[in-house]
């Protein structure tokens, strides 16, 4: 089994920044794609960003030019740098990772953007 541990959430003012981390541990041979999803109050879960093992990235239009996803393969860790945060970014952020053909999820980290 694979465990994903997330950190870096919290309260931030509009226009501020946060850096999220998600570290994978357990029965890992190689992680293919890692990514971040989020679920805002009253809304469906949505894709934020993904990154392949080789570094190819994909972003939701709502976060382009503000968020940056990256990863450290040696540490089995994916990061999400969030800049210029807006109240609309308030959500529970979930890390996910694919090991072979199986997907795993973190338990979620709350990000609140408010003055």
Secondary structure, DSSP 4 states (H G I P E B T S, - for coil): -EEEEEE--EEE-TT--EEEEEEEEES-S-EEEEEEEEE-TTS--EEEEEE-TT--EEE-TTTTTTEEEEEEGGGTEEEEEE-S--GGG-EEEEEEEEETTEEEE---EEEEE--
